[in-house]
């Protein structure tokens, strides 16, 4: 059996040449991008776009102390109270991120 290893961009070392190339790209403007081989995406495309249905964020186990009435409220709604708590926290996180950007 083989071991599955997850790698992220943070794990990759960037060479000085790659760093120079990235700096050159970052300094350019959008008008310098060659779109001859692929059309630019329109607003219509983004209106119909959906989040990747196969995306699953990594979970991290931790201990969290919540007020008893909050836990009771989540549990009254049935099975899956931890998933609901996660969804509520994610919605608050995304709402906050929208305010920042």
Biopython code that builds the backbone (N, CA, C, O; Angstrom):
import numpy as np
from Bio.PDB.StructureBuilder import StructureBuilder

atoms = [
    (1, "UNK", "N", (0.835, -1.168, 0.000)),
    (1, "UNK", "CA", (0.000, 0.000, 0.000)),
    (1, "UNK", "C", (0.888, 1.242, 0.000)),
    (1, "UNK", "O", (1.872, 1.309, 0.737)),
    (2, "UNK", "N", (0.537, 2.221, -0.827)),
    (2, "UNK", "CA", (1.350, 3.423, -0.898)),
    (2, "UNK", "C", (0.778, 4.511, -0.004)),
    (2, "UNK", "O", (-0.419, 4.537, 0.285)),
    (3, "UNK", "N", (1.642, 5.392, 0.421)),
    (3, "UNK", "CA", (1.232, 6.486, 1.278)),
    (3, "UNK", "C", (0.849, 7.688, 0.414)),
    (3, "UNK", "O", (1.588, 8.058, -0.498)),
    (4, "UNK", "N", (-0.283, 8.284, 0.695)),
    (4, "UNK", "CA", (-0.712, 9.476, -0.034)),
    (4, "UNK", "C", (-0.129, 10.695, 0.676)),
    (4, "UNK", "O", (-0.314, 10.876, 1.880)),
    (5, "UNK", "N", (0.564, 11.511, -0.074)),
    (5, "UNK", "CA", (1.195, 12.700, 0.488)),
    (5, "UNK", "C", (0.551, 13.932, -0.126)),
    (5, "UNK", "O", (0.466, 14.048, -1.348)),
    (6, "UNK", "N", (0.102, 14.841, 0.707)),
    (6, "UNK", "CA", (-0.472, 16.100, 0.222)),
    (6, "UNK", "C", (0.630, 17.144, 0.195)),
    (6, "UNK", "O", (1.352, 17.331, 1.175)),
    (7, "UNK", "N", (0.750, 17.827, -0.948)),
    (7, "UNK", "CA", (1.721, 18.900, -1.074)),
    (7, "UNK", "C", (0.985, 20.181, -1.413)),
    (7, "UNK", "O", (-0.005, 20.171, -2.145)),
    (8, "UNK", "N", (1.471, 21.261, -0.884)),
    (8, "UNK", "CA", (0.897, 22.564, -1.189)),
    (8, "UNK", "C", (1.963, 23.416, -1.853)),
    (8, "UNK", "O", (3.135, 23.039, -1.886)),
    (9, "UNK", "N", (1.563, 24.557, -2.379)),
    (9, "UNK", "CA", (2.530, 25.463, -2.994)),
    (9, "UNK", "C", (3.556, 25.945, -1.980)),
    (9, "UNK", "O", (4.696, 26.241, -2.337)),
    (10, "UNK", "N", (3.154, 26.024, -0.719)),
    (10, "UNK", "CA", (4.084, 26.467, 0.322)),
    (10, "UNK", "C", (5.225, 25.473, 0.500)),
    (10, "UNK", "O", (6.300, 25.842, 0.972)),
    (11, "UNK", "N", (4.998, 24.202, 0.123)),
    (11, "UNK", "CA", (6.036, 23.175, 0.250)),
    (11, "UNK", "C", (7.077, 23.267, -0.856)),
    (11, "UNK", "O", (8.164, 22.706, -0.724)),
    (12, "UNK", "N", (6.763, 23.969, -1.951)),
    (12, "UNK", "CA", (7.658, 24.037, -3.106)),
    (12, "UNK", "C", (8.660, 25.169, -2.942)),
    (12, "UNK", "O", (8.300, 26.274, -2.538)),
    (13, "UNK", "N", (9.914, 24.889, -3.257)),
    (13, "UNK", "CA", (10.952, 25.914, -3.223)),
    (13, "UNK", "C", (10.926, 26.673, -4.545)),
    (13, "UNK", "O", (10.836, 26.063, -5.610)),
    (14, "UNK", "N", (11.005, 28.006, -4.480)),
    (14, "UNK", "CA", (11.014, 28.836, -5.679)),
    (14, "UNK", "C", (12.454, 29.233, -5.976)),
    (14, "UNK", "O", (13.163, 29.745, -5.110)),
    (15, "UNK", "N", (12.872, 28.991, -7.207)),
    (15, "UNK", "CA", (14.230, 29.353, -7.612)),
    (15, "UNK", "C", (14.297, 30.862, -7.851)),
    (15, "UNK", "O", (13.268, 31.508, -8.047)),
    (16, "UNK", "N", (15.506, 31.423, -7.836)),
    (16, "UNK", "CA", (15.635, 32.863, -8.120)),
    (16, "UNK", "C", (15.064, 33.242, -9.490)),
    (16, "UNK", "O", (14.467, 34.309, -9.626)),
    (17, "UNK", "N", (15.235, 32.390, -10.504)),
    (17, "UNK", "CA", (14.694, 32.670, -11.838)),
    (17, "UNK", "C", (13.163, 32.704, -11.780)),
    (17, "UNK", "O", (12.543, 33.594, -12.362)),
    (18, "UNK", "N", (12.548, 31.737, -11.078)),
    (18, "UNK", "CA", (11.096, 31.715, -10.949)),
    (18, "UNK", "C", (10.606, 32.960, -10.207)),
    (18, "UNK", "O", (9.565, 33.521, -10.548)),
    (19, "UNK", "N", (11.360, 33.390, -9.193)),
    (19, "UNK", "CA", (10.995, 34.584, -8.434)),
    (19, "UNK", "C", (11.020, 35.825, -9.338)),
    (19, "UNK", "O", (10.138, 36.679, -9.249)),
    (20, "UNK", "N", (12.043, 35.919, -10.213)),
    (20, "UNK", "CA", (12.133, 37.039, -11.161)),
    (20, "UNK", "C", (10.969, 36.996, -12.151)),
    (20, "UNK", "O", (10.361, 38.024, -12.449)),
    (21, "UNK", "N", (10.661, 35.782, -12.663)),
    (21, "UNK", "CA", (9.553, 35.637, -13.611)),
    (21, "UNK", "C", (8.220, 36.040, -12.971)),
    (21, "UNK", "O", (7.403, 36.709, -13.604)),
    (22, "UNK", "N", (8.004, 35.634, -11.725)),
    (22, "UNK", "CA", (6.770, 35.986, -11.030)),
    (22, "UNK", "C", (6.688, 37.499, -10.792)),
    (22, "UNK", "O", (5.616, 38.089, -10.923)),
    (23, "UNK", "N", (7.799, 38.115, -10.449)),
    (23, "UNK", "CA", (7.816, 39.559, -10.239)),
    (23, "UNK", "C", (7.504, 40.290, -11.537)),
    (23, "UNK", "O", (6.797, 41.297, -11.530)),
    (24, "UNK", "N", (8.029, 39.785, -12.657)),
    (24, "UNK", "CA", (7.767, 40.390, -13.964)),
    (24, "UNK", "C", (6.279, 40.279, -14.311)),
    (24, "UNK", "O", (5.679, 41.235, -14.803)),
    (25, "UNK", "N", (5.687, 39.106, -14.052)),
    (25, "UNK", "CA", (4.257, 38.912, -14.303)),
    (25, "UNK", "C", (3.407, 39.832, -13.425)),
    (25, "UNK", "O", (2.426, 40.412, -13.892)),
    (26, "UNK", "N", (3.782, 39.960, -12.170)),
    (26, "UNK", "CA", (3.009, 40.787, -11.238)),
    (26, "UNK", "C", (3.082, 42.261, -11.617)),
    (26, "UNK", "O", (2.141, 43.016, -11.369)),
    (27, "UNK", "N", (4.195, 42.673, -12.216)),
    (27, "UNK", "CA", (4.356, 44.078, -12.590)),
    (27, "UNK", "C", (3.562, 44.438, -13.849)),
    (27, "UNK", "O", (3.295, 45.614, -14.096)),
    (28, "UNK", "N", (3.184, 43.431, -14.644)),
    (28, "UNK", "CA", (2.449, 43.685, -15.886)),
    (28, "UNK", "C", (1.012, 44.102, -15.634)),
    (28, "UNK", "O", (0.500, 43.962, -14.523)),
    (29, "UNK", "N", (0.368, 44.613, -16.667)),
    (29, "UNK", "CA", (-1.036, 45.007, -16.567)),
    (29, "UNK", "C", (-1.906, 43.973, -17.272)),
    (29, "UNK", "O", (-1.404, 43.147, -18.034)),
    (30, "UNK", "N", (-3.206, 44.021, -17.017)),
    (30, "UNK", "CA", (-4.129, 43.078, -17.641)),
    (30, "UNK", "C", (-4.140, 43.216, -19.162)),
    (30, "UNK", "O", (-4.376, 42.237, -19.870)),
    (31, "UNK", "N", (-3.890, 44.411, -19.661)),
    (31, "UNK", "CA", (-3.929, 44.632, -21.110)),
    (31, "UNK", "C", (-2.782, 43.921, -21.836)),
    (31, "UNK", "O", (-2.836, 43.750, -23.054)),
    (32, "UNK", "N", (-1.753, 43.511, -21.104)),
    (32, "UNK", "CA", (-0.628, 42.814, -21.738)),
    (32, "UNK", "C", (-0.867, 41.309, -21.856)),
    (32, "UNK", "O", (-0.043, 40.601, -22.435)),
    (33, "UNK", "N", (-1.966, 40.816, -21.323)),
    (33, "UNK", "CA", (-2.249, 39.379, -21.366)),
    (33, "UNK", "C", (-2.739, 39.005, -22.763)),
    (33, "UNK", "O", (-3.648, 39.632, -23.307)),
    (34, "UNK", "N", (-2.116, 37.969, -23.332)),
    (34, "UNK", "CA", (-2.490, 37.500, -24.670)),
    (34, "UNK", "C", (-3.684, 36.556, -24.538)),
    (34, "UNK", "O", (-3.559, 35.461, -23.990)),
    (35, "UNK", "N", (-4.839, 36.984, -25.043)),
    (35, "UNK", "CA", (-6.068, 36.185, -24.975)),
    (35, "UNK", "C", (-6.405, 35.534, -26.311)),
    (35, "UNK", "O", (-7.543, 35.116, -26.523)),
    (36, "UNK", "N", (-5.437, 35.444, -27.210)),
    (36, "UNK", "CA", (-5.729, 34.934, -28.548)),
    (36, "UNK", "C", (-6.104, 33.455, -28.551)),
    (36, "UNK", "O", (-6.849, 33.014, -29.426)),
    (37, "UNK", "N", (-5.604, 32.689, -27.598)),
    (37, "UNK", "CA", (-5.896, 31.255, -27.584)),
    (37, "UNK", "C", (-7.075, 30.879, -26.695)),
    (37, "UNK", "O", (-7.546, 29.743, -26.740)),
    (38, "UNK", "N", (-7.557, 31.821, -25.889)),
    (38, "UNK", "CA", (-8.707, 31.549, -25.026)),
    (38, "UNK", "C", (-9.445, 32.864, -24.791)),
    (38, "UNK", "O", (-8.817, 33.864, -24.443)),
    (39, "UNK", "N", (-10.765, 32.882, -24.973)),
    (39, "UNK", "CA", (-11.497, 34.134, -24.779)),
    (39, "UNK", "C", (-11.571, 34.520, -23.298)),
    (39, "UNK", "O", (-11.523, 33.664, -22.414)),
    (40, "UNK", "N", (-11.686, 35.802, -23.055)),
    (40, "UNK", "CA", (-11.838, 36.286, -21.688)),
    (40, "UNK", "C", (-13.212, 35.863, -21.169)),
    (40, "UNK", "O", (-14.184, 35.851, -21.925)),
    (41, "UNK", "N", (-13.296, 35.517, -19.891)),
    (41, "UNK", "CA", (-14.564, 35.082, -19.300)),
    (41, "UNK", "C", (-15.465, 36.284, -19.056)),
    (41, "UNK", "O", (-15.022, 37.314, -18.550)),
    (42, "UNK", "N", (-16.727, 36.141, -19.420)),
    (42, "UNK", "CA", (-17.685, 37.235, -19.296)),
    (42, "UNK", "C", (-18.484, 37.119, -17.995)),
    (42, "UNK", "O", (-18.380, 36.125, -17.276)),
    (43, "UNK", "N", (-19.276, 38.145, -17.708)),
    (43, "UNK", "CA", (-20.158, 38.125, -16.536)),
    (43, "UNK", "C", (-21.153, 36.971, -16.619)),
    (43, "UNK", "O", (-21.507, 36.379, -15.599)),
    (44, "UNK", "N", (-21.606, 36.648, -17.839)),
    (44, "UNK", "CA", (-22.561, 35.549, -18.022)),
    (44, "UNK", "C", (-21.965, 34.236, -17.516)),
    (44, "UNK", "O", (-22.657, 33.445, -16.874)),
    (45, "UNK", "N", (-20.687, 34.006, -17.803)),
    (45, "UNK", "CA", (-20.026, 32.793, -17.326)),
    (45, "UNK", "C", (-20.065, 32.729, -15.805)),
    (45, "UNK", "O", (-20.409, 31.691, -15.240)),
    (46, "UNK", "N", (-19.716, 33.825, -15.136)),
    (46, "UNK", "CA", (-19.641, 33.829, -13.677)),
    (46, "UNK", "C", (-21.016, 33.752, -13.037)),
    (46, "UNK", "O", (-21.137, 33.239, -11.924)),
    (47, "UNK", "N", (-22.069, 34.249, -13.708)),
    (47, "UNK", "CA", (-23.420, 34.120, -13.163)),
    (47, "UNK", "C", (-23.838, 32.656, -13.090)),
    (47, "UNK", "O", (-24.563, 32.259, -12.178)),
    (48, "UNK", "N", (-23.381, 31.852, -14.051)),
    (48, "UNK", "CA", (-23.765, 30.435, -14.102)),
    (48, "UNK", "C", (-22.769, 29.518, -13.394)),
    (48, "UNK", "O", (-22.982, 28.308, -13.326)),
    (49, "UNK", "N", (-21.696, 30.080, -12.875)),
    (49, "UNK", "CA", (-20.656, 29.264, -12.242)),
    (49, "UNK", "C", (-21.155, 28.693, -10.919)),
    (49, "UNK", "O", (-21.947, 29.320, -10.216)),
    (50, "UNK", "N", (-20.682, 27.500, -10.595)),
    (50, "UNK", "CA", (-21.000, 26.866, -9.311)),
    (50, "UNK", "C", (-19.696, 26.430, -8.659)),
    (50, "UNK", "O", (-18.708, 26.149, -9.337)),
    (51, "UNK", "N", (-19.712, 26.377, -7.334)),
    (51, "UNK", "CA", (-18.542, 25.924, -6.591)),
    (51, "UNK", "C", (-18.274, 24.448, -6.924)),
    (51, "UNK", "O", (-19.204, 23.673, -7.148)),
    (52, "UNK", "N", (-17.018, 24.082, -6.952)),
    (52, "UNK", "CA", (-16.623, 22.705, -7.260)),
    (52, "UNK", "C", (-17.343, 21.737, -6.308)),
    (52, "UNK", "O", (-17.127, 21.799, -5.098)),
    (53, "UNK", "N", (-18.189, 20.849, -6.832)),
    (53, "UNK", "CA", (-18.944, 19.948, -5.958)),
    (53, "UNK", "C", (-18.055, 18.882, -5.310)),
    (53, "UNK", "O", (-18.483, 18.210, -4.372)),
    (54, "UNK", "N", (-16.835, 18.723, -5.796)),
    (54, "UNK", "CA", (-15.937, 17.704, -5.252)),
    (54, "UNK", "C", (-14.989, 18.286, -4.198)),
    (54, "UNK", "O", (-14.227, 17.545, -3.578)),
    (55, "UNK", "N", (-15.032, 19.611, -3.993)),
    (55, "UNK", "CA", (-14.161, 20.250, -3.012)),
    (55, "UNK", "C", (-14.621, 19.920, -1.606)),
    (55, "UNK", "O", (-15.795, 20.084, -1.273)),
    (56, "UNK", "N", (-13.703, 19.458, -0.788)),
    (56, "UNK", "CA", (-13.990, 19.186, 0.617)),
    (56, "UNK", "C", (-12.851, 19.757, 1.441)),
    (56, "UNK", "O", (-11.722, 19.274, 1.349)),
    (57, "UNK", "N", (-13.125, 20.776, 2.242)),
    (57, "UNK", "CA", (-12.049, 21.359, 3.041)),
    (57, "UNK", "C", (-11.515, 20.353, 4.051)),
    (57, "UNK", "O", (-12.242, 19.479, 4.523)),
    (58, "UNK", "N", (-10.247, 20.490, 4.371)),
    (58, "UNK", "CA", (-9.650, 19.616, 5.377)),
    (58, "UNK", "C", (-10.268, 19.928, 6.731)),
    (58, "UNK", "O", (-10.502, 21.092, 7.057)),
    (59, "UNK", "N", (-10.528, 18.912, 7.504)),
    (59, "UNK", "CA", (-11.087, 19.079, 8.841)),
    (59, "UNK", "C", (-9.952, 18.979, 9.856)),
    (59, "UNK", "O", (-8.977, 18.257, 9.647)),
    (60, "UNK", "N", (-10.092, 19.709, 10.948)),
    (60, "UNK", "CA", (-9.113, 19.658, 12.018)),
    (60, "UNK", "C", (-9.865, 19.449, 13.319)),
    (60, "UNK", "O", (-10.782, 20.201, 13.648)),
    (61, "UNK", "N", (-9.469, 18.423, 14.055)),
    (61, "UNK", "CA", (-10.144, 18.121, 15.310)),
    (61, "UNK", "C", (-9.623, 19.052, 16.396)),
    (61, "UNK", "O", (-8.419, 19.274, 16.520)),
    (62, "UNK", "N", (-10.560, 19.596, 17.185)),
    (62, "UNK", "CA", (-10.177, 20.456, 18.292)),
    (62, "UNK", "C", (-11.254, 20.415, 19.354)),
    (62, "UNK", "O", (-12.346, 19.891, 19.133)),
    (63, "UNK", "N", (-10.938, 20.969, 20.503)),
    (63, "UNK", "CA", (-11.910, 21.076, 21.580)),
    (63, "UNK", "C", (-12.377, 22.508, 21.628)),
    (63, "UNK", "O", (-11.566, 23.434, 21.636)),
    (64, "UNK", "N", (-13.692, 22.695, 21.661)),
    (64, "UNK", "CA", (-14.280, 24.021, 21.648)),
    (64, "UNK", "C", (-15.332, 24.083, 22.738)),
    (64, "UNK", "O", (-16.219, 23.231, 22.800)),
    (65, "UNK", "N", (-15.241, 25.076, 23.589)),
    (65, "UNK", "CA", (-16.226, 25.223, 24.665)),
    (65, "UNK", "C", (-17.301, 26.198, 24.218)),
    (65, "UNK", "O", (-17.029, 27.363, 23.927)),
    (66, "UNK", "N", (-18.540, 25.690, 24.169)),
    (66, "UNK", "CA", (-19.688, 26.510, 23.780)),
    (66, "UNK", "C", (-20.676, 26.545, 24.932)),
    (66, "UNK", "O", (-20.693, 25.648, 25.775)),
    (67, "UNK", "N", (-21.489, 27.572, 24.964)),
    (67, "UNK", "CA", (-22.530, 27.662, 25.995)),
    (67, "UNK", "C", (-23.513, 26.505, 25.820)),
    (67, "UNK", "O", (-23.817, 26.093, 24.701)),
    (68, "UNK", "N", (-24.004, 25.987, 26.954)),
    (68, "UNK", "CA", (-24.898, 24.828, 26.939)),
    (68, "UNK", "C", (-26.170, 25.102, 26.143)),
    (68, "UNK", "O", (-26.671, 24.211, 25.457)),
    (69, "UNK", "N", (-26.703, 26.332, 26.225)),
    (69, "UNK", "CA", (-27.940, 26.621, 25.495)),
    (69, "UNK", "C", (-27.700, 26.650, 23.985)),
    (69, "UNK", "O", (-28.601, 26.318, 23.215)),
    (70, "UNK", "N", (-26.511, 27.038, 23.556)),
    (70, "UNK", "CA", (-26.180, 27.028, 22.122)),
    (70, "UNK", "C", (-26.120, 25.591, 21.625)),
    (70, "UNK", "O", (-26.659, 25.276, 20.563)),
    (71, "UNK", "N", (-25.468, 24.722, 22.385)),
    (71, "UNK", "CA", (-25.374, 23.304, 21.997)),
    (71, "UNK", "C", (-26.768, 22.675, 21.978)),
    (71, "UNK", "O", (-27.099, 21.925, 21.059)),
    (72, "UNK", "N", (-27.581, 22.977, 22.985)),
    (72, "UNK", "CA", (-28.947, 22.430, 23.037)),
    (72, "UNK", "C", (-29.749, 22.884, 21.820)),
    (72, "UNK", "O", (-30.483, 22.090, 21.232)),
    (73, "UNK", "N", (-29.615, 24.152, 21.439)),
    (73, "UNK", "CA", (-30.318, 24.679, 20.260)),
    (73, "UNK", "C", (-29.893, 23.945, 18.998)),
    (73, "UNK", "O", (-30.736, 23.594, 18.172)),
    (74, "UNK", "N", (-28.582, 23.707, 18.839)),
    (74, "UNK", "CA", (-28.094, 22.979, 17.661)),
    (74, "UNK", "C", (-28.578, 21.537, 17.666)),
    (74, "UNK", "O", (-28.960, 21.005, 16.624)),
    (75, "UNK", "N", (-28.565, 20.900, 18.837)),
    (75, "UNK", "CA", (-28.963, 19.494, 18.931)),
    (75, "UNK", "C", (-30.468, 19.316, 18.755)),
    (75, "UNK", "O", (-30.905, 18.268, 18.278)),
    (76, "UNK", "N", (-31.276, 20.318, 19.132)),
    (76, "UNK", "CA", (-32.738, 20.226, 18.963)),
    (76, "UNK", "C", (-33.131, 20.095, 17.500)),
    (76, "UNK", "O", (-34.199, 19.569, 17.185)),
    (77, "UNK", "N", (-32.277, 20.569, 16.612)),
    (77, "UNK", "CA", (-32.588, 20.519, 15.185)),
    (77, "UNK", "C", (-32.306, 19.150, 14.575)),
    (77, "UNK", "O", (-32.503, 18.946, 13.378)),
    (78, "UNK", "N", (-31.845, 18.214, 15.403)),
    (78, "UNK", "CA", (-31.632, 16.850, 14.932)),
    (78, "UNK", "C", (-30.163, 16.507, 14.749)),
    (78, "UNK", "O", (-29.269, 17.260, 15.133)),
    (79, "UNK", "N", (-29.949, 15.348, 14.151)),
    (79, "UNK", "CA", (-28.604, 14.822, 13.947)),
    (79, "UNK", "C", (-27.770, 15.778, 13.088)),
    (79, "UNK", "O", (-28.296, 16.438, 12.192)),
    (80, "UNK", "N", (-26.478, 15.844, 13.368)),
    (80, "UNK", "CA", (-25.577, 16.667, 12.580)),
    (80, "UNK", "C", (-25.353, 18.057, 13.148)),
    (80, "UNK", "O", (-25.108, 19.004, 12.401)),
    (81, "UNK", "N", (-25.434, 18.185, 14.467)),
    (81, "UNK", "CA", (-25.293, 19.519, 15.057)),
    (81, "UNK", "C", (-23.896, 20.100, 14.868)),
    (81, "UNK", "O", (-23.751, 21.317, 14.755)),
    (82, "UNK", "N", (-22.872, 19.265, 14.833)),
    (82, "UNK", "CA", (-21.517, 19.777, 14.617)),
    (82, "UNK", "C", (-21.360, 20.319, 13.195)),
    (82, "UNK", "O", (-20.687, 21.328, 12.980)),
    (83, "UNK", "N", (-21.977, 19.650, 12.234)),
    (83, "UNK", "CA", (-21.946, 20.116, 10.849)),
    (83, "UNK", "C", (-22.682, 21.445, 10.735)),
    (83, "UNK", "O", (-22.231, 22.343, 10.024)),
    (84, "UNK", "N", (-23.826, 21.580, 11.440)),
    (84, "UNK", "CA", (-24.555, 22.844, 11.427)),
    (84, "UNK", "C", (-23.742, 23.962, 12.069)),
    (84, "UNK", "O", (-23.730, 25.087, 11.571)),
    (85, "UNK", "N", (-23.061, 23.657, 13.175)),
    (85, "UNK", "CA", (-22.219, 24.660, 13.829)),
    (85, "UNK", "C", (-21.108, 25.103, 12.871)),
    (85, "UNK", "O", (-20.799, 26.291, 12.785)),
    (86, "UNK", "N", (-20.517, 24.157, 12.161)),
    (86, "UNK", "CA", (-19.472, 24.485, 11.187)),
    (86, "UNK", "C", (-20.039, 25.369, 10.079)),
    (86, "UNK", "O", (-19.389, 26.329, 9.664)),
    (87, "UNK", "N", (-21.243, 25.056, 9.595)),
    (87, "UNK", "CA", (-21.864, 25.846, 8.529)),
    (87, "UNK", "C", (-22.153, 27.273, 9.001)),
    (87, "UNK", "O", (-21.969, 28.225, 8.243)),
    (88, "UNK", "N", (-22.603, 27.423, 10.248)),
    (88, "UNK", "CA", (-22.855, 28.753, 10.795)),
    (88, "UNK", "C", (-21.561, 29.558, 10.905)),
    (88, "UNK", "O", (-21.526, 30.742, 10.570)),
    (89, "UNK", "N", (-20.510, 28.912, 11.372)),
    (89, "UNK", "CA", (-19.217, 29.598, 11.486)),
    (89, "UNK", "C", (-18.662, 29.958, 10.109)),
    (89, "UNK", "O", (-18.098, 31.037, 9.930)),
    (90, "UNK", "N", (-18.822, 29.055, 9.134)),
    (90, "UNK", "CA", (-18.349, 29.339, 7.770)),
    (90, "UNK", "C", (-19.112, 30.525, 7.179)),
    (90, "UNK", "O", (-18.511, 31.391, 6.543)),
    (91, "UNK", "N", (-20.432, 30.572, 7.383)),
    (91, "UNK", "CA", (-21.227, 31.686, 6.859)),
    (91, "UNK", "C", (-20.763, 33.001, 7.482)),
    (91, "UNK", "O", (-20.655, 34.010, 6.786)),
    (92, "UNK", "N", (-20.489, 32.996, 8.785)),
    (92, "UNK", "CA", (-19.994, 34.205, 9.444)),
    (92, "UNK", "C", (-18.618, 34.594, 8.911)),
    (92, "UNK", "O", (-18.334, 35.777, 8.728)),
    (93, "UNK", "N", (-17.760, 33.599, 8.661)),
    (93, "UNK", "CA", (-16.432, 33.854, 8.128)),
    (93, "UNK", "C", (-16.524, 34.474, 6.734)),
    (93, "UNK", "O", (-15.831, 35.450, 6.446)),
    (94, "UNK", "N", (-17.379, 33.914, 5.860)),
    (94, "UNK", "CA", (-17.525, 34.428, 4.505)),
    (94, "UNK", "C", (-18.144, 35.822, 4.501)),
    (94, "UNK", "O", (-17.769, 36.674, 3.697)),
    (95, "UNK", "N", (-19.097, 36.046, 5.408)),
    (95, "UNK", "CA", (-19.709, 37.381, 5.520)),
    (95, "UNK", "C", (-18.645, 38.407, 5.925)),
    (95, "UNK", "O", (-18.596, 39.509, 5.379)),
    (96, "UNK", "N", (-17.801, 38.036, 6.878)),
    (96, "UNK", "CA", (-16.731, 38.919, 7.320)),
    (96, "UNK", "C", (-15.720, 39.157, 6.213)),
    (96, "UNK", "O", (-15.221, 40.271, 6.055)),
    (97, "UNK", "N", (-15.415, 38.120, 5.447)),
    (97, "UNK", "CA", (-14.459, 38.242, 4.334)),
    (97, "UNK", "C", (-15.012, 39.175, 3.266)),
    (97, "UNK", "O", (-14.255, 39.923, 2.648)),
    (98, "UNK", "N", (-16.330, 39.141, 3.040)),
    (98, "UNK", "CA", (-16.955, 40.031, 2.047)),
    (98, "UNK", "C", (-16.840, 41.487, 2.480)),
    (98, "UNK", "O", (-16.661, 42.374, 1.646)),
    (99, "UNK", "N", (-16.942, 41.735, 3.800)),
    (99, "UNK", "CA", (-16.838, 43.101, 4.295)),
    (99, "UNK", "C", (-15.419, 43.636, 4.140)),
    (99, "UNK", "O", (-15.231, 44.827, 3.891)),
    (100, "UNK", "N", (-14.417, 42.766, 4.287)),
    (100, "UNK", "CA", (-13.026, 43.175, 4.196)),
    (100, "UNK", "C", (-12.636, 43.501, 2.767)),
    (100, "UNK", "O", (-11.894, 44.454, 2.529)),
    (101, "UNK", "N", (-13.138, 42.703, 1.791)),
    (101, "UNK", "CA", (-12.726, 42.924, 0.405)),
    (101, "UNK", "C", (-13.484, 43.985, -0.288)),
    (101, "UNK", "O", (-13.227, 44.261, -1.460)),
]
sb = StructureBuilder()
sb.init_structure("model")
sb.init_model(0)
sb.init_chain("A")
sb.init_seg("    ")
for serial, (resi, resn, name, xyz) in enumerate(atoms, 1):
    if name == "N":
        sb.init_residue(resn, " ", resi, " ")
    sb.init_atom(name, np.array(xyz, "f"), 0.0, 1.0, " ", f" {name:<3s}", serial, name[0])
structure = sb.get_structure()
